[in-house]
């Protein structure tokens, strides 16, 4: 029997959750090869523990393995980076293993064999699960779930399965190209990281399976129609069917509990499951690992990189050519360039709004290296003085 290939994409902050996921996959699918895609350079202790077999992952994949440059990572925040590499990793694993590939988000736990999913790939090239597989009837649920789908994507990309057949490979490369250029958290422009692109897949590809069965990818957004019951963890049922995997999305922000209260859902079994999951994460080092700061969060002198600084670099090809190593600091660096032009002040003025950050970056581009920029600073300072006196 062919081994299953499963992967997830994380930073060190999510390593404890990824360990829980990998252990659950291996427990119920011992014939699995599990790949950890780490979106930052691995620390020595992780390399050592992988070498000695103390981690539940079979293989470690880094940005270097995927041919991803640090200057490209600079253009993305941590969520954008972890989601954008998923398509590149998918194509990489298809080529490496010549087998079907299953992706699971790190905050997921598997409770049954995944063979039913891999069997679907005998007749389908792509398997997806929708956020809202059934129509909501409650107005609050429509507002919270269906409208959210319109903004964030019809399909939840915490899971997908893709074959290594020609259609599966074509899809991987199609998605890879789009995520290389347009994997941004930018809902006003119709983008939400990797997810919104998949809305196009059923229209543009054949052999797509929409998996609506209730036991797969159970999460806060579908609890209005999926009743969880039974003993935690191995006797759980969803609408009378054995739970295959649960997606604990938003658990750090208590999203599942908040959704349940707002939608008036009876979720005693969910609360028990969440408590069990938090204990498993704690056992895998959650308390320390969750505080890990992303390697690409700062310039090389420790200065935090702001979202507007990433956006401006991403949107300006000339700046990218002039500063090919944007993490560097000091003389003739990208950070020095920004400071010399007062971007910090502009960020303060436009803080708090994703659309405004785009305006800030666009305005800086229009004003940089011109007499208008200095004039703009003087006019703004004068207008603030007037406002303070009103």
N, C-alpha and C positions, 0 to 999 in steps of 0.2 A: 504494500500500500504506500502511495506517494506521501511524503511528509508534507504537513501543512506549513506554509510560510506565513507568519504573523509578525507585524511590526507596529511600533508606536513611535511618536515624536515628542521629545521632551527637552527641558533644561534640567539642571540639577535640582531645582526647586520642586520638580515633580517626580524625582527619582523614587521616593518612597511609594508613591501611588503606582508608578510603573512596575515596581517590584511586586506589589500586590497583584496587579494585572497579570504579569508574567507567571507568577506562581499559580494563579487560578487557571490560566490557559494550560500550563503543563500538567496540572492535577487532572484535568478532564480530557486533555488531548496530549498524551505522552509522546505522540509521534510528530510533535511540532518543533520547528526551528524558529526561534524567537529573535527578532532583530530590534535592538534599541537604537533609534536614531537620536543622537544627542546633538542639539543645536548649539554647541559650544565646544571648545577643546576639553577633552576629558582630563580630570585631575589624576595625578599619579596613583592615588589610593584606589580610584575606580579601575584604572588599567590593571593594577595589581590584583584586585579582587576578581576581575574578569579572568585573569590569567590562572588564578588558583581555583576557579570554579565556584567561588563563593557568591556569585550573583546568579539570579535565575534566568539571565539572558544568555543566549548562545553566541550572539555576535553584536559587536558595537560598530555603529556607522557614524562617522563624523562629517562635518561640512567639507573637510579636505577630501574624504572618500568620494563625496558627491560632486567634487569640482566646484564648490561654491566659495567665492571670494569674500574676504572680510568686508571689502568696500560695498559689496551687494548687501550683506547683512546689516551694515550701517544704515541702509535706507529703510529698514523695517524695525518696528518695535518687536517685543518678545513674542507676542501672540501672532503677529504677521509672519515672523521668521519661522516659528514652529509649524505653522500651517502651510507656508509657502514651500517648504522643503518636502512636503508629503508626496507631491506628484513626482518630483525628481527622484525621491527614494523609491517610489513605486516602479518607475521605469528601470532604475538601477537593479532592484530586486528581481524584476521579471527577467532581465538579461542575465543576472547572476545565477538564478535558480532554475530558470526556464519552467516555472511552475506558477500556479495561481497564487495570489497574494491577498491576505485579509488584513485590513487595518482596524485597530481599535484605539480609541483615545485612552490616555494613561489612567484617567479616573473611571475606569470600567472594571467590572469583575465578571468573569465567566463562571457559570454554574453547571454547564452541561457540555457535551461534545459539540464541536463546531462542524462536524462532518455533514450535517444536513445542509449547511451553507455551502461548503465546498462542493457538495453533490449538485447544487443548483448550477454551478459553473460548467457542468457537462452540457447544459442546454442554453446557457446564458453567458454573456461576456462580462457584464457589469451587474452587481447587485447593490441596491440602495434601499435605505429605510427613510420614509418621509417623517417629518416632524409631526404632522397631523394626518394620520392615515384614514381617519373618519371625520366627518363633518361635526363640528361642535354645535350644540343647540342652546347653550347658555350664553347670554350676551357678554358676561365677564370672561368666559373662556374664549369666546371669539376675539375679544380685545386683547387678551394676554397671549393666546396661542396662535391663532390664525393670522392676526395682524403682524405678530412677531415673525411668522414665517415669510410674510411678504417682504419684510425688511432684511431678514437674516438668511433666507434661503428655504426652499421647499423641503430639501433633504438634509438630514443631519449627518455631517461628515465625521462624527465620532465613530462611525462604522462604514465600511464599504468592502466589497470583495470584487476582485478583478482577475479574469483569467489571463493566461499568457498566449491566447490565440490572437490572430491578426487584429480583430476588433479591440480586444483588451489592450494590446500594445499601442494601437492607434489612439485609443482614448488616453492612455498614460502620457503619450507625447503631446497630444492636444492640450491636456490639462497642464502639463509641465510648462509649455510655452506661455500660457496665460498667467500662471502663477509667478513665473519669472519676471513678468512685467506689471502685473495688475493684481497682486495679492495684498490688498490694503483694507484696513478698517475705515471705510469711507462710504457709509450708507447714503449720504446725499448724492453721491455719484453713481449709486446702484451697485456698489461693491461691498461685500463683507467677507474679507479674507478669502479662504478657499471655497466657501460654500455657495455663493450666488452663481458661480460658473456652472455648477452642477445642475442648476435649473434647466440648462440648455440640453443636457445629455439625452433625455428621452426623445427629443426632437431630432437630434443630430446623429444618434448612433442606433444601430440595430442591436437586438439580443440584450435588451436591458430588462432586468427583473426588479420590480418594485415590491419589496418584501413588507407586507402589511401584517403578518401574523403577530399576535400580541406578545409573544415570549421573547422577541428580539428587540434590543435597544430600548428597554423600558427606562423612562426618565421623567423628570418633573413635568415636561410639556405634554406628555400623553397619559398622565395619571387620571385625567377626567374619564377616560374610557378603558383603563386597564386596572383591574382590581387585583391587588397583590394579597395573597393569603398563604398560610402554612408556616412551618417552622423555619427559622433562620439558622444556617444558610442553605441547607441542602434539600429542604422539603418545600421550597417556595413554589407557588403556582401563580400564574397570571391568567385570569379569566378561565381557570380550570386547566391550563396547560403548564407543563414544567418550565420554569424560568430558565432561559438560556444565558442571557447576559443583561446586566443592569448598568446604566450609565449614570454615575453620580455627579453629573455636571452641576456646577455652582455650589457644591457642598461647602466650600470655604466661606461662602457668603450667605449660607443658610437658605439658599434659593428654594430647595425642595420644600422645606417647612413653610416658608412664606407663601409659596404657590398653593400649598394644601390649605392653609388658613384662608387665603383670599377666595379660593374656589370652593371652599366648604367641602373638601374631600375627606372621607374617612381613611386615614392612612396609618393606622397603628402598626401594621406590618412594615410599612415603609420606615417609620421611625425606628423600629427595632433593627431593621436592615442597615440604616444609616449609622446607628450606634455601633453595630458590629463592624461596619466598614472602617469607621474612625479608629477602632481598636486595632484593626489589622494594619492600618497606615502607621499608627504609633509604633507598632512592633517593628516596622521597617525603617524607622528613623525619621518620621515626619517632622517631629519637633525641631530638629536641627536642619534637616535638608530643606524644609519649606522656607527657611530664612536665607537660603543661598541667593546671592545676587547674580543675575545673568552676566556672563563674561563680557558681553557686548553692550552692557548698559552704560558704560562710562568711557570717556576718553582715557588715554594712557596715563594721564596724571591724576585720575580719579574723579574728574569733573563729570557729573551726570550729563548724559546726552538727552536733550529735550525732544519732544515729538516734532516741534516746528523745525528744529535743526536737521532732523532726519528728512522731513518733507522737502525742505529747501534744497538739500543736497540731491535728493531723488529727482526733483523736477528740473534741475539745472545741469545739463550735459557739459557745459563749459566749465562749471565748477568741479565736476567729477574729473575732467581731464586735468585741471590745474592742481587738484588735491586728490591724487589717487589713493592716498593712505589717510582717510579722514579721521581715524582714531588718534593719529599723532598730534602732539601739542608742541608748543614752542614757536620759534620764529618760522614764518612762512607756512604755517599750518592752517587748516580749515577753521579751527577754533579761533585762532588769532584773527583771521579774516572776519569772522562773525562779530567778534568783540570790537574790532575796529570800526564796524559799521552799526554798532548799537543794537544788534538783534535782541539782546536781553530786554531792552526797553520795549521793543515792539512786541515781544512775547507777553510781557506784562499787560500791555494794552489789549491784546487779543486772547488772553488766557481764558480757558473754560469752554471753548466751543470748537468742535472739529472743523466746522466750516470756516470759522474765523481764523483757525491756524492756517488753512489754505490761503485765506486772504492775506495773512501776514507774510507767508512765504512768497506769494505772488507780488505783493507790494514791495517787498525787499528786492525782488528781482528787477522790478521796474525802476527802483530808485538807486540801486547800488551803482557806485562809480560815477555818479552824476552830481551836479551842483544841487539838483532838486532834493537829494537826500538830506544834506545839511540844512537846507531851507525848511524841509519838512519837520526836522527835529525842533527847530526854533519856533515854527508856527505852533506845533503841538504843545511845547512848553508854555507858550504865551496863552494858548487857549485854556490850559489847565489852571493857570493863574487866574484867569477871568472866572472860570467855573468855581474855583475855591472861594471867590468873593461873593458869589450869588447866594 
